[in-house]
Amino acid sequence: MSSVGQAGTPASQPPARVRGHRYAPPVPVDRPDRSVDRPDRPDRTPEGPTDRPVPPARPGGPWTWTVPTVPAAHLPLVLHVAQRRLAAGSEVDLAVPGEDSHGSGAPPLGELLVGAGFRVVDLQPVGRDGVAVARVVRERTLADTVGPGMRLLVCGVNPSVYSAEAGVGYARPGNRFWPAALAAGLVEVDRDPVAALARGVGMTDFAKRATRTAAEVTPAEYDAGFARVTGLVRWLRPGAVCFVGLSGWRTVVDRHAVAGPQPDGVGGRPAYVMPSTSGLNARTSQAELTAHLAAALALGSSAG
């Protein structure tokens, strides 16, 4: 038995990055995982790339995974599964059905790969077979969980190093996002972003670079991230977007913004900004965070 391990080389099994955590640890890619299903089942995790990657053409080269052909809006979640199955630093070639086969309106494939937690090394354009080949490196970060029919898209500042290692946003002990999300009715399952998406709540971040504190995110990263998030919103049209933490919105949109619905939306959809859920933000209580998330969800549910 072999699978893709560090730097795309064969290994007995990818390192399990989530030790003792219930959420979707990586599985051997040459052993079918019967817990995953196709994305036409919104209550189940979709397939990732094929479970039998093609070995490298030359010793030490990257393995190749073929991404299944899915409706355009489901591609980010398929890429999420791919990212979860690789150890940080792994280099692979992803054979992805190109933009022509996924329809118009989607962001460029390179942007979707960045959102899925990959660094793009090389991207070959769509060939006659309608497939683009992207050589990517799996970054130590979080992949977007986004798709069609979202009532609310939650956008954080960037992953913490702790969350990037855990594979779940807001995972650090003391962060109050998940308790508040449960209390507000956004989610039913604790610390499971795929289950959240099944309930219409997606997740992304301004910046993909994992840092120890949000203060390390640069203005340039905020600008680039806001452009990427805006493209996602225009494409997938969630009911509303909730920005967790005021710093990103204040840096890019309105430096005087206060928590609550914003006069300027994003990508043609309503925007809500709320305080950080970090335990370091002692000024905002758990009850207040819950109320903010409930208000953001209500905004998304009422939007046309």
C-alpha positions in Angstrom: 0.0 0.0 0.0 1.3 3.5 -0.8 0.0 7.0 -0.7 1.2 10.5 -1.2 3.4 11.6 1.7 5.7 14.5 2.4 6.9 16.2 -0.8 4.7 13.9 -2.9 6.8 10.8 -2.2 5.2 7.4 -1.5 4.5 6.7 2.1 2.6 4.1 4.1 0.1 6.8 5.1 -0.1 10.6 5.2 0.7 11.9 8.6 -2.5 12.5 10.6 -2.3 16.2 11.3 -5.3 16.1 13.7 -4.3 13.9 16.6 -7.3 12.9 18.6 -9.6 15.3 16.8 -12.9 14.0 15.4 -12.8 16.1 12.2 -11.8 14.3 9.0 -8.2 13.1 9.5 -6.3 12.4 6.3 -6.8 9.0 4.8 -4.5 6.9 2.6 -5.2 8.0 -1.0 -5.0 4.5 -2.5 -7.6 3.1 -0.1 -11.2 4.3 -0.9 -12.7 6.2 1.9 -16.4 5.0 2.1 -17.3 7.9 4.4 -17.1 10.4 1.5 -19.7 10.8 -1.1 -20.4 12.9 -4.2 -21.3 16.6 -3.9 -24.8 16.0 -5.1 -25.4 14.9 -1.5 -25.2 18.2 0.4 -25.3 16.4 3.7 -22.1 14.4 3.0 -18.5 15.3 2.3 -17.8 15.1 -1.5 -15.2 13.0 -3.2 -11.7 14.3 -3.3 -9.3 13.4 -6.1 -9.2 9.8 -7.3 -8.1 7.4 -4.6 -5.3 6.0 -6.8 -2.9 8.7 -7.8 -0.7 8.3 -10.8 3.0 7.7 -9.8 5.6 10.2 -10.9 7.1 9.9 -14.4 10.5 10.3 -12.9 12.0 9.4 -9.5 11.3 12.0 -6.9 8.7 13.8 -9.1 5.2 14.7 -7.9 2.3 12.3 -8.0 -0.8 13.2 -10.1 -4.3 13.3 -8.7 -7.3 13.7 -11.0 -10.1 15.8 -9.6 -13.6 14.5 -10.5 -15.8 16.6 -12.8 -18.4 18.3 -10.6 -20.6 21.3 -10.9 -18.6 24.5 -10.7 -19.8 25.6 -7.3 -18.8 22.2 -5.7 -15.2 22.4 -6.9 -13.9 24.4 -3.8 -15.2 21.6 -1.5 -13.6 18.9 -3.6 -10.3 20.8 -3.4 -10.9 21.1 0.4 -10.9 17.3 0.6 -7.8 17.1 -1.5 -6.0 19.6 0.8 -7.1 17.6 3.9 -5.6 14.4 2.5 -2.1 15.8 2.1 0.5 16.7 4.6 1.8 20.2 4.7 4.6 20.7 2.2 3.4 17.9 -0.2 3.8 18.7 -3.9 1.4 17.2 -6.3 0.0 17.7 -9.8 -3.7 18.2 -9.7 -5.5 17.5 -13.0 -8.6 19.7 -12.7 -11.4 20.0 -15.2 -10.9 23.5 -16.6 -13.1 26.6 -16.4 -14.7 25.8 -19.7 -16.1 22.5 -18.4 -17.2 24.2 -15.1 -19.1 27.0 -16.7 -18.6 30.8 -16.7 -18.7 33.0 -13.6 -16.3 31.0 -11.5 -13.1 32.8 -10.3 -9.9 31.7 -12.0 -8.7 28.3 -11.1 -5.5 29.8 -9.5 -7.7 31.7 -7.0 -9.7 28.7 -6.1 -6.5 26.7 -5.5 -5.2 29.5 -3.2 -8.5 29.5 -1.3 -8.2 25.7 -1.0 -4.9 26.1 0.8 -2.4 25.5 -2.0 0.5 27.4 -3.4 0.5 27.3 -7.1 3.9 26.4 -8.6 2.8 26.1 -12.2 -0.6 26.1 -13.9 -0.9 24.7 -17.4 -3.9 26.1 -19.3 -6.9 23.9 -20.2 -6.0 21.5 -23.0 -8.1 19.9 -25.7 -9.4 17.4 -23.1 -10.8 20.2 -21.0 -8.3 19.6 -18.2 -5.9 22.0 -16.6 -2.9 20.7 -14.7 -1.8 22.6 -11.7 1.4 21.8 -9.8 0.7 22.8 -6.2 2.2 22.7 -2.8 -0.1 22.0 0.2 0.4 25.0 2.5 0.1 24.9 6.3 -3.2 26.7 6.3 -7.0 26.1 6.2 -8.9 25.4 3.0 -12.2 27.2 2.3 -15.4 25.4 2.9 -17.7 27.2 0.5 -20.4 26.1 -1.9 -23.8 26.9 -3.4 -26.8 27.9 -1.3 -25.0 29.4 1.6 -27.1 31.5 4.0 -24.0 33.0 5.5 -20.3 33.1 4.6 -18.1 33.6 7.7 -14.8 35.3 6.9 -12.0 35.4 9.5 -8.9 37.4 9.4 -6.5 34.5 8.9 -5.8 31.1 10.4 -3.8 30.8 13.6 -0.9 28.4 13.6 -2.9 26.2 16.0 -6.0 26.1 13.8 -3.9 25.4 10.7 -2.4 22.4 12.5 -5.8 21.2 13.8 -7.5 21.6 10.4 -10.4 23.6 11.8 -10.8 27.3 12.1 -11.2 29.0 15.5 -9.8 25.8 17.1 -7.6 27.2 19.8 -8.9 26.6 23.3 -10.5 29.8 24.6 -11.7 30.9 21.2 -15.4 31.4 21.5 -16.5 31.1 17.9 -17.9 27.5 18.0 -19.7 27.9 21.3 -21.3 31.1 20.0 -22.1 29.5 16.6 -23.8 26.6 18.4 -25.8 28.9 20.6 -26.8 31.1 17.7 -28.1 28.2 15.6 -25.5 28.6 12.9 -24.2 25.0 13.3 -25.3 21.8 15.0 -21.9 20.1 15.1 -19.0 21.5 17.1 -15.8 22.3 15.2 -16.8 20.7 11.9 -16.8 23.2 9.0 -18.1 20.6 6.4 -21.1 20.0 8.6 -21.5 23.7 8.9 -21.6 24.1 5.1 -24.3 21.4 5.0 -26.4 23.8 7.1 -25.6 26.7 4.7 -22.7 28.3 6.6 -19.4 28.6 4.7 -16.0 29.6 5.9 -13.1 31.5 4.5 -10.4 34.0 5.6 -9.0 37.3 4.4 -5.5 36.0 4.4 -4.4 32.3 4.1 -1.0 32.7 5.8 -1.1 31.2 9.2 0.3 33.4 12.0 0.4 33.4 15.8 -1.6 36.6 16.0 -3.8 38.5 13.5 -1.6 41.5 14.0 0.9 39.9 11.8 -1.3 40.1 8.7 -0.1 42.9 6.4 -2.2 45.5 4.6 -1.2 44.0 1.2 -2.5 40.6 2.4 -5.8 42.2 3.5 -6.1 43.9 0.0 -5.4 40.7 -1.9 -7.6 38.6 0.4 -10.5 41.0 0.1 -10.3 40.9 -3.6 -10.4 37.1 -3.5 -13.3 37.0 -1.1 -15.2 39.5 -3.2 -14.8 37.3 -6.2 -16.1 34.3 -4.2 -19.1 36.3 -3.0 -20.0 37.5 -6.5 -19.8 33.9 -7.8 -21.6 32.0 -5.0 -23.9 34.8 -3.8 -24.3 33.8 -0.1 -27.2 35.4 1.8 -24.7 37.6 3.7 -21.0 37.7 4.7 -20.0 38.0 8.3 -16.5 39.3 9.0 -15.2 38.0 12.3 -12.9 40.6 13.7 -13.0 44.3 12.8 -9.4 44.7 11.7 -9.8 43.4 8.2 -12.8 45.4 7.3 -11.3 48.6 8.9 -8.1 48.1 6.9 -9.7 47.6 3.5 -13.1 49.2 3.5 -13.9 51.6 6.4 -11.4 52.4 9.1 -14.3 53.9 11.3 -16.5 50.8 11.0 -18.4 49.6 14.1 -19.8 46.2 14.7 -23.1 45.4 12.9 -24.5 45.5 9.4 -22.4 47.6 7.1 -23.6 50.3 4.6 -21.2 48.9 2.0 -21.8 45.3 1.2 -19.3 43.0 -0.5 -19.7 41.5 -3.9 -23.3 42.7 -4.1 -24.3 41.0 -0.9 -25.0 42.3 2.6 -22.0 42.5 5.0 -21.9 42.2 8.8 -18.9 42.9 10.9 -18.5 41.6 14.4 -15.8 41.6 17.1 -13.1 39.0 17.3 -14.1 35.7 19.0 -10.6 35.3 20.4 -10.3 34.8 24.1 -7.9 37.8 24.1 -10.9 40.0 23.3 -12.1 40.3 26.9 -14.2 43.3 26.1 -16.9 41.3 24.3 -18.9 38.7 26.2 -19.9 35.3 25.0 -23.6 36.4 25.0 -22.6 39.4 22.8 -20.7 37.2 20.3 -23.7 34.8 20.1 -26.0 37.8 19.4 -23.8 39.1 16.7 -23.7 35.7 14.9 -27.5 35.3 15.3 -27.9 38.8 13.8 -25.6 38.0 10.9 -27.5 34.8 10.2 -30.8 36.6 10.3 -29.4 39.2 7.8 -28.4 36.4 5.4 -31.7 34.6 5.8 -33.7 37.7 5.0 -31.6 38.9 2.0 -33.1 38.5 -1.4 
